[in-house]
């Protein structure tokens, strides 16, 4: 049973969801992402390996899936969404790169210009990518949208230190965690993928907000 102390969080996590252990015996896990067909991706920060946990077509229980290794050299990887073609996306805070593993198995920089320190990203149904870009070298942080056509634009500058992004179940709102303001914001998404002024979903004490592990 999941307890949501803030009602709006029920838009991200179903309070009726059953809590099950699907993988155990791993190292130091971080950057957990799950898509709508049940594929779970996460990184072991001790070994720098990216794992993918996949449910079979005829399996009905979350703990009946198969665990495999996607990559072995994901040093400094953050944000691990899988796009609708099954390609793994990764952001690297240290280098400012956002990459995609294409169908030929080669990891390529997608060319998201103007991104300095991407800490998280999420793939949207319209083919665009929202990136939480941390402040760097005096520049303010921002939420950046990389459109399907390859254009990079600042979607929101409201959050000075965005560290996590996710979408609600209907993809009508983008949720952004800001580790400086210690709050989670909800941005309505416009028809062209832009973001309208946000409302506050959750506020916490200093150091309590760093990211959003839930994915839809």
N, C-alpha and C positions, 0 to 999 in steps of 0.2 A: 504494500500500500504506500502510495506517495502522498505526502502531506504538502500541499501548496499553501503557504501562509499568505501569499498575495494572490487573490483570485485571478488576476490577469495571466499568471504563469500557467494556468490551465490551458491557455491557447497554445502553449509550446509543449507541455507534457500532460498527457492524459492522466488525471488523478486515479483512474481505475486501473492503470497499467500494473501488471504483476512484476515484481522485482525478482529476477532470476540471475544466477551466476552462469555465464555462457563460456567464459575462458578463465583459467586459473593457472598458477604456477609460472607467471611471467615475471619480468623484471620491473622497471619503473615505467609505467604506462602514462601516456599523455596524448592530447590531441585526438579525441575520440569523435568519430563521425559515422552516422548511419543514414542510408538513403531509404526511400519509401518502399523498396522491394526487399529490404532486410539485410543488405550488405553492410557489414561493419568494418571500418578501417581505423587503425590506431597505430601509434609509433611507440616503440620501446626506446626511451631516451638513453638507456644504458648501452644498448647494442647498436643504436641508430638504425634499427630495422623497422620497416613498415609492414604491418600484417593486414590481411584481409580475411574476415570471417564471413563465410557465405552459406546461406540456407539453400538446401536443395529444393527442387520443384515440388516434390511430394512430402517434404518434411513440414510438420505442423507445429513443432515446439522449438522455441528459440535456442535451446541448448543442444540441438541435434545437428548443428551446422558443421562445416569443415573449415579448419584454420590453415591458411597458407601464407607464404611470405611474398610480398609485392616487391620490396627493394631491400638492399642490405647496406646502403651508403647514404641514408637520409640524415646527414648531419645538420642539425639546426632546423629541421622541418617543422612547420606550423601549418595548421589548416589542411585537411586531407579530404576534401569533397570529391565525389565521383560524378562526372557529368552524365547526361542522359545517353551518351554513347559508350559508357563504361570506362572512360578514361580518367585516370587519377590526376587531380590537380594538387599542387603543393606550393606553399609560400615559404620563402627563406628570409627571415628577419635580418640576418647578417649581411646578405648580398643585395637585398631589395628585389630579388627575382620572384616571379610567379611562373611556375612551370606546368607542363602537361605531358603525361606519358601517352604518346600516340599509339595507334594500332600496331605499328611496327616495333613497339617496345622501347623506342628512343624517347628520352626526356628532353623536351625543348622549352626554352623561354618563350612565353606567349607574347612578350613585347609590351607589357603594361607600363607605358612611360609615365614618369612622374611619381611613381611609388617608391618611397624611401625605405621603410621598415615594416613590411606587411606582417602582421601578427596572426591574422586569421582571414578566411575567405569562405564564401558560400556561393553555390551555383544556382541560378534562378531558372525558372521554366522557360523564359524568353531567350535563353542562351547567354545572358550576361552574367558577369561575376562581380559580386560586391566584396571589396577588400577593406579590412580594418588596417589602416596605415598609422602606425605609431609616430609621435613627434620625433624628429631627428635633426641634430645640428642646428637647433634654434627654430626650425620650421614646425608649424603647428600640425597636429595630427588631423586626420580626416577620414571619412568613409568614401572610398573611391569606387566608381562603377566602370568596369571594363565591358563595353557593349559587345554584342554579337558581331558587329561590323568592325571590331578592333579599335574603337575609339575609347580613350581613357578620359574620364571627367570626374571632378569632385562632386559627389552626390550630396554630401552633408559635411559641414564644418562645425556643427553644434557641439560635438564631442571632442574635447582637446586631446584625449588619450584613449582612443578606441582599441580594445584588446580582444573583442570577440564579436562575431556577427552570426545571425541565423535568421531563418524565415519562419513565419507562422504556417500552420497547416494548409491554408488556402493561398499562401504567397501573396497576400494583400498588404502585409506589413513586414518591415525589416526590423529586427531587434538587435540593438547594439549595446554591448557592455563597455563602460568607460571606467578604467581603473583609477583615474585621477578624481573623478566626481563620485566614484563608488555608487554607481547607479546603472540601471538597464533602461534604455530608451526604446520606444516603439515608433517607427517612422511609417506613415502611410505611403504606399508606393503608387506613383502616378502611371498613366498609360504608357509613357515612354521610358519607364524604369527609374525616373527621378524620385526624389524623396521630399515629402511635405514636412512641415514643422512637427516635431515629435511630442509625445506625452511620456511621462515617467511611469514605468511599470514597477520598478523595484528600487529602493534606496537602502543602503546599508552603512555600517560604520567603516572607518578608514581601513583599507586593506582587505575588505570583504568581497569586492567584485574584481575579478580578473578575466573571466572569459565565459563563453556559453558552450557547454558541452553537448547540449541537445541539438539534434539536427532533424530535419523533416524531408 
